[in-house]
């Protein structure tokens, strides 16, 4: 279908706005997890079926241990939160081989811990149904 920049410029309307917004929220959580510091509208694609596809992760995996942009963490899917919680250094290392350094993996796990704690706190404060979905 096109890029997110085109969707915004041409004011496309998603047929299922809630589902589309959930995909965008998942993308924001993923970007914080992998510390993608270069997400922009030009590297988000939308398929004809209104699936959000994140491309260009060339500036990700900085060994930073904190959440970079808490304001982008609005909601999270329960399955994503569970899968993030289950990550271990060994499971990540097995999946990525030599693509990431130990410092990059450690940074991602530190961010994961902060992201999971953030959403658990948000669910308690705002009500689970307002923060978590799926």
N, CA, C and O atoms as a GROMACS GRO file, in nm:
protein
  536
    1UNK      N    1   0.083  -0.119   0.000
    1UNK     CA    2   0.000   0.000   0.000
    1UNK      C    3   0.087   0.125   0.000
    1UNK      O    4   0.073   0.209  -0.088
    2UNK      N    5   0.178   0.138   0.098
    2UNK     CA    6   0.263   0.256   0.099
    2UNK      C    7   0.333   0.279   0.229
    2UNK      O    8   0.327   0.197   0.321
    3UNK      N    9   0.401   0.392   0.239
    3UNK     CA   10   0.472   0.433   0.359
    3UNK      C   11   0.378   0.508   0.453
    3UNK      O   12   0.274   0.560   0.412
    4UNK      N   13   0.418   0.511   0.579
    4UNK     CA   14   0.343   0.585   0.679
    4UNK      C   15   0.337   0.734   0.642
    4UNK      O   16   0.236   0.800   0.668
    5UNK      N   17   0.443   0.787   0.584
    5UNK     CA   18   0.442   0.928   0.542
    5UNK      C   19   0.329   0.954   0.443
    5UNK      O   20   0.261   1.056   0.450
    6UNK      N   21   0.309   0.860   0.351
    6UNK     CA   22   0.202   0.874   0.252
    6UNK      C   23   0.066   0.864   0.319
    6UNK      O   24  -0.026   0.940   0.285
    7UNK      N   25   0.051   0.771   0.416
    7UNK     CA   26  -0.076   0.756   0.487
    7UNK      C   27  -0.113   0.886   0.558
    7UNK      O   28  -0.227   0.931   0.552
    8UNK      N   29  -0.016   0.945   0.624
    8UNK     CA   30  -0.042   1.070   0.697
    8UNK      C   31  -0.074   1.183   0.600
    8UNK      O   32  -0.172   1.255   0.619
    9UNK      N   33   0.009   1.198   0.497
    9UNK     CA   34  -0.010   1.306   0.399
    9UNK      C   35  -0.144   1.297   0.329
    9UNK      O   36  -0.213   1.398   0.312
   10UNK      N   37  -0.183   1.175   0.289
   10UNK     CA   38  -0.307   1.156   0.214
   10UNK      C   39  -0.427   1.125   0.304
   10UNK      O   40  -0.537   1.103   0.255
   11UNK      N   41  -0.404   1.123   0.433
   11UNK     CA   42  -0.509   1.101   0.534
   11UNK      C   43  -0.587   0.973   0.511
   11UNK      O   44  -0.710   0.972   0.515
   12UNK      N   45  -0.514   0.862   0.487
   12UNK     CA   46  -0.581   0.732   0.474
   12UNK      C   47  -0.646   0.696   0.605
   12UNK      O   48  -0.594   0.728   0.712
   13UNK      N   49  -0.758   0.630   0.598
   13UNK     CA   50  -0.831   0.586   0.718
   13UNK      C   51  -0.824   0.434   0.726
   13UNK      O   52  -0.865   0.364   0.634
   14UNK      N   53  -0.772   0.385   0.836
   14UNK     CA   54  -0.762   0.240   0.857
   14UNK      C   55  -0.902   0.182   0.870
   14UNK      O   56  -0.988   0.242   0.936
   15UNK      N   57  -0.927   0.066   0.809
   15UNK     CA   58  -1.060   0.005   0.821
   15UNK      C   59  -1.091  -0.041   0.962
   15UNK      O   60  -1.208  -0.045   1.003
   16UNK      N   61  -0.987  -0.076   1.039
   16UNK     CA   62  -1.002  -0.115   1.180
   16UNK      C   63  -0.901  -0.033   1.259
   16UNK      O   64  -0.787  -0.076   1.279
   17UNK      N   65  -0.942   0.084   1.301
   17UNK     CA   66  -0.851   0.179   1.365
   17UNK      C   67  -0.788   0.121   1.492
   17UNK      O   68  -0.669   0.141   1.516
   18UNK      N   69  -0.865   0.051   1.572
   18UNK     CA   70  -0.811  -0.007   1.696
   18UNK      C   71  -0.698  -0.105   1.665
   18UNK      O   72  -0.593  -0.100   1.729
   19UNK      N   73  -0.719  -0.193   1.569
   19UNK     CA   74  -0.616  -0.290   1.531
   19UNK      C   75  -0.491  -0.218   1.479
   19UNK      O   76  -0.379  -0.257   1.512
   20UNK      N   77  -0.510  -0.116   1.399
   20UNK     CA   78  -0.400  -0.039   1.345
   20UNK      C   79  -0.321   0.030   1.457
   20UNK      O   80  -0.198   0.028   1.457
   21UNK      N   81  -0.392   0.090   1.552
   21UNK     CA   82  -0.327   0.156   1.664
   21UNK      C   83  -0.254   0.056   1.754
   21UNK      O   84  -0.148   0.087   1.808
   22UNK      N   85  -0.310  -0.064   1.768
   22UNK     CA   86  -0.241  -0.168   1.845
   22UNK      C   87  -0.110  -0.207   1.778
   22UNK      O   88  -0.008  -0.224   1.846
   23UNK      N   89  -0.111  -0.220   1.645
   23UNK     CA   90   0.013  -0.252   1.573
   23UNK      C   91   0.117  -0.142   1.592
   23UNK      O   92   0.235  -0.170   1.611
   24UNK      N   93   0.074  -0.018   1.588
   24UNK     CA   94   0.166   0.094   1.608
   24UNK      C   95   0.223   0.091   1.750
   24UNK      O   96   0.342   0.117   1.770
   25UNK      N   97   0.140   0.060   1.849
   25UNK     CA   98   0.186   0.052   1.988
   25UNK      C   99   0.289  -0.060   2.004
   25UNK      O  100   0.390  -0.042   2.072
   26UNK      N  101   0.263  -0.175   1.941
   26UNK     CA  102   0.359  -0.285   1.946
   26UNK      C  103   0.490  -0.243   1.883
   26UNK      O  104   0.598  -0.276   1.933
   27UNK      N  105   0.483  -0.171   1.772
   27UNK     CA  106   0.603  -0.122   1.707
   27UNK      C  107   0.684  -0.030   1.796
   27UNK      O  108   0.807  -0.036   1.798
   28UNK      N  109   0.617   0.055   1.870
   28UNK     CA  110   0.687   0.145   1.962
   28UNK      C  111   0.755   0.068   2.075
   28UNK      O  112   0.868   0.099   2.112
   29UNK      N  113   0.688  -0.033   2.128
   29UNK     CA  114   0.748  -0.117   2.232
   29UNK      C  115   0.871  -0.189   2.175
   29UNK      O  116   0.977  -0.192   2.238
   30UNK      N  117   0.857  -0.245   2.056
   30UNK     CA  118   0.968  -0.315   1.992
   30UNK      C  119   1.086  -0.221   1.970
   30UNK      O  120   1.201  -0.257   1.997
   31UNK      N  121   1.059  -0.101   1.922
   31UNK     CA  122   1.167  -0.005   1.899
   31UNK      C  123   1.239   0.032   2.028
   31UNK      O  124   1.361   0.050   2.028
   32UNK      N  125   1.166   0.044   2.137
   32UNK     CA  126   1.231   0.073   2.266
   32UNK      C  127   1.313  -0.048   2.311
   32UNK      O  128   1.423  -0.033   2.364
   33UNK      N  129   1.260  -0.167   2.291
   33UNK     CA  130   1.332  -0.288   2.331
   33UNK      C  131   1.465  -0.299   2.258
   33UNK      O  132   1.568  -0.325   2.320
   34UNK      N  133   1.463  -0.279   2.126
   34UNK     CA  134   1.587  -0.294   2.049
   34UNK      C  135   1.665  -0.162   2.039
   34UNK      O  136   1.772  -0.158   1.978
   35UNK      N  137   1.612  -0.056   2.099
   35UNK     CA  138   1.676   0.076   2.100
   35UNK      C  139   1.700   0.125   1.958
   35UNK      O  140   1.811   0.164   1.921
   36UNK      N  141   1.593   0.121   1.878
   36UNK     CA  142   1.602   0.174   1.742
   36UNK      C  143   1.589   0.325   1.751
   36UNK      O  144   1.480   0.378   1.774
   37UNK      N  145   1.698   0.394   1.732
   37UNK     CA  146   1.700   0.539   1.748
   37UNK      C  147   1.666   0.613   1.618
   37UNK      O  148   1.669   0.736   1.613
   38UNK      N  149   1.633   0.537   1.513
   38UNK     CA  150   1.610   0.599   1.383
   38UNK      C  151   1.472   0.569   1.325
   38UNK      O  152   1.454   0.571   1.204
   39UNK      N  153   1.374   0.540   1.409
   39UNK     CA  154   1.239   0.516   1.356
   39UNK      C  155   1.183   0.648   1.306
   39UNK      O  156   1.185   0.749   1.376
   40UNK      N  157   1.134   0.645   1.185
   40UNK     CA  158   1.067   0.762   1.129
   40UNK      C  159   0.957   0.712   1.036
   40UNK      O  160   0.951   0.593   1.006
   41UNK      N  161   0.872   0.801   0.991
   41UNK     CA  162   0.757   0.761   0.911
   41UNK      C  163   0.798   0.696   0.779
   41UNK      O  164   0.720   0.619   0.722
   42UNK      N  165   0.917   0.726   0.730
   42UNK     CA  166   0.963   0.668   0.604
   42UNK      C  167   1.007   0.524   0.614
   42UNK      O  168   1.022   0.457   0.512
   43UNK      N  169   1.027   0.475   0.736
   43UNK     CA  170   1.064   0.334   0.748
   43UNK      C  171   0.958   0.253   0.824
   43UNK      O  172   0.988   0.158   0.896
   44UNK      N  173   0.834   0.295   0.803
   44UNK     CA  174   0.717   0.218   0.844
   44UNK      C  175   0.632   0.200   0.720
   44UNK      O  176   0.588   0.297   0.658
   45UNK      N  177   0.608   0.076   0.684
   45UNK     CA  178   0.526   0.047   0.567
   45UNK      C  179   0.390  -0.005   0.610
   45UNK      O  180   0.376  -0.061   0.718
   46UNK      N  181   0.291   0.014   0.525
   46UNK     CA  182   0.157  -0.038   0.549
   46UNK      C  183   0.119  -0.123   0.429
   46UNK      O  184   0.120  -0.075   0.315
   47UNK      N  185   0.085  -0.249   0.455
   47UNK     CA  186   0.047  -0.338   0.346
   47UNK      C  187  -0.097  -0.312   0.304
   47UNK      O  188  -0.169  -0.236   0.369
   48UNK      N  189  -0.139  -0.374   0.194
   48UNK     CA  190  -0.278  -0.361   0.149
   48UNK      C  191  -0.377  -0.412   0.253
   48UNK      O  192  -0.492  -0.368   0.257
   49UNK      N  193  -0.332  -0.506   0.338
   49UNK     CA  194  -0.418  -0.560   0.444
   49UNK      C  195  -0.406  -0.478   0.573
   49UNK      O  196  -0.453  -0.520   0.679
   50UNK      N  197  -0.343  -0.361   0.565
   50UNK     CA  198  -0.324  -0.271   0.678
   50UNK      C  199  -0.239  -0.332   0.789
   50UNK      O  200  -0.266  -0.311   0.908
   51UNK      N  201  -0.138  -0.406   0.750
   51UNK     CA  202  -0.038  -0.456   0.844
   51UNK      C  203   0.076  -0.355   0.848
   51UNK      O  204   0.122  -0.309   0.744
   52UNK      N  205   0.121  -0.320   0.966
   52UNK     CA  206   0.235  -0.231   0.981
   52UNK      C  207   0.361  -0.315   0.971
   52UNK      O  208   0.375  -0.417   1.039
   53UNK      N  209   0.454  -0.271   0.886
   53UNK     CA  210   0.581  -0.340   0.868
   53UNK      C  211   0.692  -0.241   0.901
   53UNK      O  212   0.704  -0.137   0.837
   54UNK      N  213   0.773  -0.275   1.001
   54UNK     CA  214   0.884  -0.189   1.040
   54UNK      C  215   1.008  -0.231   0.962
   54UNK      O  216   1.046  -0.348   0.964
   55UNK      N  217   1.070  -0.135   0.895
   55UNK     CA  218   1.192  -0.164   0.820
   55UNK      C  219   1.305  -0.075   0.870
   55UNK      O  220   1.280   0.022   0.943
   56UNK      N  221   1.425  -0.107   0.833
   56UNK     CA  222   1.545  -0.029   0.864
   56UNK      C  223   1.573  -0.026   1.014
   56UNK      O  224   1.530   0.064   1.086
   57UNK      N  225   1.646  -0.125   1.057
   57UNK     CA  226   1.688  -0.134   1.197
   57UNK      C  227   1.839  -0.117   1.208
   57UNK      O  228   1.903  -0.172   1.298
   58UNK      N  229   1.897  -0.040   1.116
   58UNK     CA  230   2.042  -0.027   1.110
   58UNK      C  231   2.100   0.052   1.228
   58UNK      O  232   2.219   0.042   1.256
   59UNK      N  233   2.018   0.130   1.295
   59UNK     CA  234   2.068   0.208   1.409
   59UNK      C  235   2.004   0.160   1.538
   59UNK      O  236   1.958   0.241   1.620
   60UNK      N  237   2.001   0.030   1.555
   60UNK     CA  238   1.940  -0.031   1.674
   60UNK      C  239   2.046  -0.102   1.758
   60UNK      O  240   2.162  -0.116   1.717
   61UNK      N  241   2.004  -0.147   1.875
   61UNK     CA  242   2.083  -0.231   1.965
   61UNK      C  243   2.198  -0.158   2.033
   61UNK      O  244   2.300  -0.219   2.066
   62UNK      N  245   2.185  -0.028   2.053
   62UNK     CA  246   2.281   0.045   2.133
   62UNK      C  247   2.279  -0.013   2.274
   62UNK      O  248   2.171  -0.044   2.324
   63UNK      N  249   2.393  -0.029   2.339
   63UNK     CA  250   2.393  -0.090   2.473
   63UNK      C  251   2.348   0.007   2.583
   63UNK      O  252   2.407   0.010   2.691
   64UNK      N  253   2.246   0.082   2.556
   64UNK     CA  254   2.186   0.177   2.652
   64UNK      C  255   2.091   0.099   2.741
   64UNK      O  256   2.017   0.013   2.692
   65UNK      N  257   2.090   0.126   2.871
   65UNK     CA  258   2.014   0.044   2.965
   65UNK      C  259   1.879   0.102   3.007
   65UNK      O  260   1.804   0.037   3.078
   66UNK      N  261   1.848   0.221   2.964
   66UNK     CA  262   1.723   0.285   3.007
   66UNK      C  263   1.624   0.293   2.892
   66UNK      O  264   1.659   0.268   2.776
   67UNK      N  265   1.500   0.327   2.925
   67UNK     CA  266   1.399   0.352   2.823
   67UNK      C  267   1.428   0.491   2.766
   67UNK      O  268   1.440   0.588   2.841
   68UNK      N  269   1.440   0.500   2.636
   68UNK     CA  270   1.476   0.626   2.572
   68UNK      C  271   1.358   0.721   2.562
   68UNK      O  272   1.374   0.842   2.584
   69UNK      N  273   1.240   0.669   2.530
   69UNK     CA  274   1.125   0.756   2.506
   69UNK      C  275   0.999   0.695   2.569
   69UNK      O  276   0.920   0.630   2.501
   70UNK      N  277   0.982   0.717   2.697
   70UNK     CA  278   0.868   0.662   2.771
   70UNK      C  279   0.735   0.708   2.712
   70UNK      O  280   0.637   0.634   2.717
   71UNK      N  281   0.730   0.828   2.658
   71UNK     CA  282   0.605   0.882   2.603
   71UNK      C  283   0.551   0.795   2.488
   71UNK      O  284   0.431   0.796   2.463
   72UNK      N  285   0.638   0.722   2.420
   72UNK     CA  286   0.592   0.636   2.310
   72UNK      C  287   0.533   0.505   2.360
   72UNK      O  288   0.471   0.432   2.283
   73UNK      N  289   0.552   0.474   2.486
   73UNK     CA  290   0.499   0.349   2.542
   73UNK      C  291   0.360   0.375   2.597
   73UNK      O  292   0.343   0.411   2.714
   74UNK      N  293   0.261   0.357   2.512
   74UNK     CA  294   0.123   0.388   2.550
   74UNK      C  295   0.046   0.263   2.590
   74UNK      O  296  -0.028   0.263   2.689
   75UNK      N  297   0.064   0.157   2.512
   75UNK     CA  298  -0.005   0.030   2.538
   75UNK      C  299   0.085  -0.084   2.491
   75UNK      O  300   0.180  -0.062   2.416
   76UNK      N  301   0.052  -0.205   2.537
   76UNK     CA  302   0.132  -0.322   2.498
   76UNK      C  303   0.041  -0.443   2.490
   76UNK      O  304  -0.057  -0.455   2.563
   77UNK      N  305   0.075  -0.533   2.400
   77UNK     CA  306  -0.002  -0.657   2.393
   77UNK      C  307   0.045  -0.752   2.503
   77UNK      O  308   0.164  -0.758   2.535
   78UNK      N  309  -0.048  -0.825   2.560
   78UNK     CA  310  -0.013  -0.923   2.663
   78UNK      C  311   0.085  -1.028   2.610
   78UNK      O  312   0.181  -1.062   2.680
   79UNK      N  313   0.062  -1.082   2.488
   79UNK     CA  314   0.159  -1.181   2.438
   79UNK      C  315   0.300  -1.124   2.423
   79UNK      O  316   0.398  -1.194   2.453
   80UNK      N  317   0.313  -1.000   2.377
   80UNK     CA  318   0.446  -0.940   2.364
   80UNK      C  319   0.510  -0.923   2.501
   80UNK      O  320   0.628  -0.952   2.517
   81UNK      N  321   0.434  -0.878   2.598
   81UNK     CA  322   0.487  -0.860   2.733
   81UNK      C  323   0.535  -0.994   2.789
   81UNK      O  324   0.640  -1.001   2.852
   82UNK      N  325   0.458  -1.100   2.766
   82UNK     CA  326   0.498  -1.233   2.813
   82UNK      C  327   0.624  -1.282   2.742
   82UNK      O  328   0.714  -1.338   2.806
   83UNK      N  329   0.632  -1.262   2.611
   83UNK     CA  330   0.751  -1.305   2.536
   83UNK      C  331   0.874  -1.226   2.577
   83UNK      O  332   0.983  -1.282   2.588
   84UNK      N  333   0.858  -1.097   2.600
   84UNK     CA  334   0.972  -1.017   2.646
   84UNK      C  335   1.018  -1.066   2.784
   84UNK      O  336   1.138  -1.076   2.809
   85UNK      N  337   0.922  -1.095   2.871
   85UNK     CA  338   0.956  -1.140   3.006
   85UNK      C  339   1.035  -1.271   3.003
   85UNK      O  340   1.116  -1.297   3.092
   86UNK      N  341   1.010  -1.352   2.903
   86UNK     CA  342   1.075  -1.483   2.894
   86UNK      C  343   1.215  -1.477   2.832
   86UNK      O  344   1.287  -1.577   2.834
   87UNK      N  345   1.254  -1.362   2.778
   87UNK     CA  346   1.386  -1.352   2.716
   87UNK      C  347   1.497  -1.375   2.818
   87UNK      O  348   1.488  -1.331   2.933
   88UNK      N  349   1.600  -1.445   2.775
   88UNK     CA  350   1.720  -1.463   2.856
   88UNK      C  351   1.841  -1.430   2.770
   88UNK      O  352   1.832  -1.425   2.648
   89UNK      N  353   1.952  -1.407   2.835
   89UNK     CA  354   2.074  -1.380   2.761
   89UNK      C  355   2.106  -1.497   2.668
   89UNK      O  356   2.146  -1.476   2.553
   90UNK      N  357   2.087  -1.619   2.718
   90UNK     CA  358   2.116  -1.737   2.636
   90UNK      C  359   2.023  -1.749   2.517
   90UNK      O  360   2.067  -1.782   2.407
   91UNK      N  361   1.893  -1.722   2.537
   91UNK     CA  362   1.798  -1.735   2.425
   91UNK      C  363   1.824  -1.630   2.318
   91UNK      O  364   1.810  -1.657   2.199
   92UNK      N  365   1.861  -1.510   2.360
   92UNK     CA  366   1.892  -1.405   2.264
   92UNK      C  367   2.020  -1.440   2.188
   92UNK      O  368   2.024  -1.432   2.066
   93UNK      N  369   2.124  -1.480   2.261
   93UNK     CA  370   2.251  -1.514   2.198
   93UNK      C  371   2.233  -1.628   2.098
   93UNK      O  372   2.295  -1.627   1.991
   94UNK      N  373   2.150  -1.725   2.131
   94UNK     CA  374   2.124  -1.836   2.039
   94UNK      C  375   2.055  -1.786   1.913
   94UNK      O  376   2.086  -1.833   1.803
   95UNK      N  377   1.962  -1.692   1.928
   95UNK     CA  378   1.887  -1.641   1.813
   95UNK      C  379   1.970  -1.550   1.722
   95UNK      O  380   1.955  -1.555   1.600
   96UNK      N  381   2.056  -1.469   1.781
   96UNK     CA  382   2.128  -1.370   1.701
   96UNK      C  383   2.271  -1.410   1.666
   96UNK      O  384   2.336  -1.343   1.585
   97UNK      N  385   2.319  -1.517   1.724
   97UNK     CA  386   2.456  -1.560   1.696
   97UNK      C  387   2.556  -1.452   1.734
   97UNK      O  388   2.555  -1.401   1.846
   98UNK      N  389   2.642  -1.417   1.640
   98UNK     CA  390   2.744  -1.316   1.667
   98UNK      C  391   2.704  -1.176   1.620
   98UNK      O  392   2.787  -1.086   1.617
   99UNK      N  393   2.577  -1.158   1.584
   99UNK     CA  394   2.530  -1.028   1.535
   99UNK      C  395   2.528  -0.921   1.643
   99UNK      O  396   2.542  -0.802   1.613
  100UNK      N  397   2.510  -0.961   1.769
  100UNK     CA  398   2.509  -0.865   1.879
  100UNK      C  399   2.621  -0.898   1.977
  100UNK      O  400   2.657  -1.014   1.996
  101UNK      N  401   2.675  -0.794   2.038
  101UNK     CA  402   2.776  -0.814   2.141
  101UNK      C  403   2.707  -0.846   2.273
  101UNK      O  404   2.586  -0.829   2.287
  102UNK      N  405   2.785  -0.892   2.369
  102UNK     CA  406   2.729  -0.919   2.501
  102UNK      C  407   2.674  -0.790   2.563
  102UNK      O  408   2.571  -0.792   2.630
  103UNK      N  409   2.743  -0.678   2.542
  103UNK     CA  410   2.697  -0.549   2.594
  103UNK      C  411   2.563  -0.509   2.532
  103UNK      O  412   2.478  -0.454   2.601
  104UNK      N  413   2.545  -0.535   2.404
  104UNK     CA  414   2.418  -0.503   2.338
  104UNK      C  415   2.304  -0.591   2.392
  104UNK      O  416   2.193  -0.543   2.412
  105UNK      N  417   2.334  -0.717   2.415
  105UNK     CA  418   2.234  -0.809   2.473
  105UNK      C  419   2.200  -0.768   2.615
  105UNK      O  420   2.083  -0.765   2.653
  106UNK      N  421   2.301  -0.736   2.694
  106UNK     CA  422   2.279  -0.692   2.832
  106UNK      C  423   2.196  -0.563   2.835
  106UNK      O  424   2.107  -0.549   2.918
  107UNK      N  425   2.226  -0.472   2.745
  107UNK     CA  426   2.148  -0.348   2.736
  107UNK      C  427   2.003  -0.376   2.702
  107UNK      O  428   1.912  -0.316   2.761
  108UNK      N  429   1.980  -0.467   2.607
  108UNK     CA  430   1.843  -0.501   2.570
  108UNK      C  431   1.768  -0.564   2.687
  108UNK      O  432   1.651  -0.533   2.709
  109UNK      N  433   1.834  -0.651   2.762
  109UNK     CA  434   1.767  -0.712   2.876
  109UNK      C  435   1.738  -0.610   2.986
  109UNK      O  436   1.635  -0.619   3.053
  110UNK      N  437   1.826  -0.513   3.005
  110UNK     CA  438   1.800  -0.406   3.102
  110UNK      C  439   1.680  -0.323   3.058
  110UNK      O  440   1.595  -0.288   3.140
  111UNK      N  441   1.674  -0.291   2.929
  111UNK     CA  442   1.557  -0.216   2.878
  111UNK      C  443   1.431  -0.299   2.892
  111UNK      O  444   1.326  -0.248   2.931
  112UNK      N  445   1.442  -0.428   2.861
  112UNK     CA  446   1.326  -0.517   2.876
  112UNK      C  447   1.272  -0.512   3.018
  112UNK      O  448   1.152  -0.500   3.038
  113UNK      N  449   1.362  -0.522   3.115
  113UNK     CA  450   1.319  -0.517   3.256
  113UNK      C  451   1.245  -0.388   3.286
  113UNK      O  452   1.143  -0.389   3.355
  114UNK      N  453   1.295  -0.277   3.234
  114UNK     CA  454   1.232  -0.147   3.260
  114UNK      C  455   1.097  -0.136   3.186
  114UNK      O  456   1.002  -0.081   3.241
  115UNK      N  457   1.091  -0.188   3.065
  115UNK     CA  458   0.966  -0.184   2.987
  115UNK      C  459   0.859  -0.268   3.055
  115UNK      O  460   0.745  -0.224   3.070
  116UNK      N  461   0.895  -0.389   3.097
  116UNK     CA  462   0.798  -0.476   3.164
  116UNK      C  463   0.750  -0.412   3.294
  116UNK      O  464   0.630  -0.410   3.322
  117UNK      N  465   0.842  -0.359   3.373
  117UNK     CA  466   0.804  -0.292   3.498
  117UNK      C  467   0.715  -0.171   3.469
  117UNK      O  468   0.618  -0.148   3.541
  118UNK      N  469   0.748  -0.095   3.366
  118UNK     CA  470   0.669   0.021   3.329
  118UNK      C  471   0.525  -0.020   3.299
  118UNK      O  472   0.431   0.041   3.352
  119UNK      N  473   0.506  -0.122   3.215
  119UNK     CA  474   0.369  -0.161   3.180
  119UNK      C  475   0.296  -0.225   3.297
  119UNK      O  476   0.174  -0.210   3.309
  120UNK      N  477   0.366  -0.296   3.383
  120UNK     CA  478   0.300  -0.351   3.502
  120UNK      C  479   0.253  -0.237   3.592
  120UNK      O  480   0.142  -0.242   3.646
  121UNK      N  481   0.336  -0.135   3.609
  121UNK     CA  482   0.298  -0.019   3.690
  121UNK      C  483   0.182   0.058   3.626
  121UNK      O  484   0.088   0.099   3.694
  122UNK      N  485   0.188   0.076   3.493
  122UNK     CA  486   0.082   0.147   3.423
  122UNK      C  487  -0.051   0.071   3.435
  122UNK      O  488  -0.156   0.133   3.454
  123UNK      N  489  -0.047  -0.061   3.424
  123UNK     CA  490  -0.168  -0.142   3.435
  123UNK      C  491  -0.231  -0.128   3.573
  123UNK      O  492  -0.353  -0.123   3.587
  124UNK      N  493  -0.146  -0.123   3.675
  124UNK     CA  494  -0.197  -0.104   3.812
  124UNK      C  495  -0.256   0.035   3.830
  124UNK      O  496  -0.361   0.051   3.893
  125UNK      N  497  -0.190   0.135   3.774
  125UNK     CA  498  -0.234   0.274   3.792
  125UNK      C  499  -0.354   0.311   3.708
  125UNK      O  500  -0.443   0.382   3.754
  126UNK      N  501  -0.359   0.263   3.584
  126UNK     CA  502  -0.463   0.306   3.491
  126UNK      C  503  -0.569   0.198   3.463
  126UNK      O  504  -0.669   0.223   3.395
  127UNK      N  505  -0.545   0.080   3.516
  127UNK     CA  506  -0.635  -0.032   3.487
  127UNK      C  507  -0.581  -0.112   3.370
  127UNK      O  508  -0.545  -0.056   3.267
  128UNK      N  509  -0.575  -0.242   3.389
  128UNK     CA  510  -0.515  -0.330   3.289
  128UNK      C  511  -0.576  -0.314   3.151
  128UNK      O  512  -0.505  -0.314   3.051
  129UNK      N  513  -0.710  -0.301   3.145
  129UNK     CA  514  -0.779  -0.292   3.016
  129UNK      C  515  -0.744  -0.164   2.939
  129UNK      O  516  -0.764  -0.157   2.818
  130UNK      N  517  -0.692  -0.064   3.009
  130UNK     CA  518  -0.652   0.062   2.944
  130UNK      C  519  -0.509   0.060   2.894
  130UNK      O  520  -0.467   0.151   2.822
  131UNK      N  521  -0.433  -0.042   2.932
  131UNK     CA  522  -0.291  -0.045   2.900
  131UNK      C  523  -0.253  -0.170   2.818
  131UNK      O  524  -0.170  -0.162   2.727
  132UNK      N  525  -0.313  -0.282   2.852
  132UNK     CA  526  -0.278  -0.408   2.788
  132UNK      C  527  -0.392  -0.457   2.699
  132UNK      O  528  -0.510  -0.436   2.729
  133UNK      N  529  -0.355  -0.523   2.590
  133UNK     CA  530  -0.456  -0.576   2.499
  133UNK      C  531  -0.411  -0.712   2.446
  133UNK      O  532  -0.295  -0.750   2.460
  134UNK      N  533  -0.505  -0.783   2.386
  134UNK     CA  534  -0.473  -0.910   2.319
  134UNK      C  535  -0.465  -1.028   2.407
  134UNK      O  536  -0.438  -1.139   2.360
   0.00000   0.00000   0.00000
